[in-house]
Amino acid sequence: MKMIDLEPGDRRLTDDLLPVLRELRPHLTEDLFAEIYGEGHGQGLRFTAAYGDDGVCVGAAGWRIVVNTSAVRKLYVDDLVTAATARSTGVGHALLTFLESHARAAGCTSLNLDSGTHRTDAHRFYFRERMAVTAFNFDKRLD
């Protein structure tokens, strides 16, 4: 498996990564994704694509390094998705391992993510990856 960090403007973002990311975030259009990455990149947002041996994108991760008073420095995972056709083949584990190496290189104290309460299959995966539930995330919709 090959991991590639993709920069804004790279056609692989929309050709390869976005179709996989849309399995988790179906509301994303090509234009909205470009807008989000265009603004988010300046805030530290990055995307990593996982490619199988056949050259097909089978996983995607959106992430950023966050500096704050609670964790000091952490790698926060915005998005972590394995293509439905590649689930249970080690893609998620490979992506987390890759992101952990980024986190360690950046001097992070943790790798952190939020997961919707309904995503029980994902939660089982995170527990297998030795991640722990350490906080509640509260949200107030501003419609």
N, C-alpha and C positions, 0 to 999 in steps of 0.2 A: 504494500500500500504506500502511496506517495502523498505527502501533505504539502500543499502549496498555499502560502499567504498571498492573497490577491489584493492588489492596489486599485483604487478608483480608476475607472477608464479601461480596465482589463476586460476584454470581451468574455472571458471565461466566467466573470461574475454573473452575467445574464444568460449566457449560453449553457453553462454547466452547473454553477452553484444555485442560481435562483430557482430552477425547477425542483431541486431537492429541498431548498429552504421553504418553498411554497407548500410542501407537505405538512409543515408545522405552522406556517404563516400564510394561509391561502388568500388573505386580503392584499398581499403584496403584488402590485403590478410592476412592470419593468421601470416605468417612470417614477413610481413612488419609491421603489428600491434605490434607484439612482439618486433621488432627492435625499433619502435618509442617509445613504452612505456618503454623499457629498457633504452634508452637514455634520454627520456623526464622525467622519474621519478626523476632522479638526478637534473633536472631543476624545479622540483615542480609539474610536471604533475600528475594528479590523475584521476581516473574514478569512477563514481558512477553509480550503476545499480538500476533501479526501478523495483520491482517485484509486480505483482498483487496478489490478495488473493489466486489464484490458483498456485502460485509459478513460473509463467512464467515471464520472463523479458519483460517488456513493455516499458522501457525507458532507455536512457543512457545519461550521461553527462561526458564530459572531461573538466577538469578545473585546475586552478593553482592560487596560490597567487602570485601577481606581486608587487614588490616594485620599484617605479620609481619617477621621480621628478614631474610629472604632477598630479598624483593621490595620491602620497605617498604610499598607500597600497590599492590594490584592488583585488577582486576575479575576474579573467578573465575566461570566459566560452569559451573553444575551440570548443566544440561540445555539442549540445542539441538536442536530437531526441526522438520522441515518435514513437513506432511501428505503422505502418499504421493501423493495426487492433485495436489499442487502442486510436486513435486520438479523441479529443473532449471528453475525459473521465476524465480529470483532471490530467493526468500524467505529462504534461509539467509544470503545476502550482505547483504540488507537488515537482518536481525536483527543480524548481526555489526557492521555499520556503526552501527546504533542503539546497541548496547552499547558500541562504541568511543567514541561521543560521550559516553555516561554516564561512561565511564572517564576520559576527558580532563577532563571537568568536575569530577570528584572528585579530580583530581590523581594519578591512578594512573600507575605506571611501565610497566604491561603489562596485556594482556588474556590470560587464561590459562584452559585447560580440559584435562581428561583425556578420552581416548577409548579405548574398549576395543580391545585388540589385534586383534580379529576384524573391526573396522569399517573395512575397507579403502576402501570408497566414501567414507566420511566423511573418512578421512585424505587422499584425493585432493583433496577439497573444501578442507580446511584448508590444504594446501600451495598450492592455487590462490589462497587468501586471504592468502598470504604469511606464514603461521604456520610456526613451526619446532619440531622436536622438541628440547627443551632438557633433559629429565630423564626418568628412569624413575620410575614410580609403583609402589611395593611395597605389597602388601596381605596381611594375615593374617586369615583368617576366624576369628571367635570364636564358633563354634557350640557 
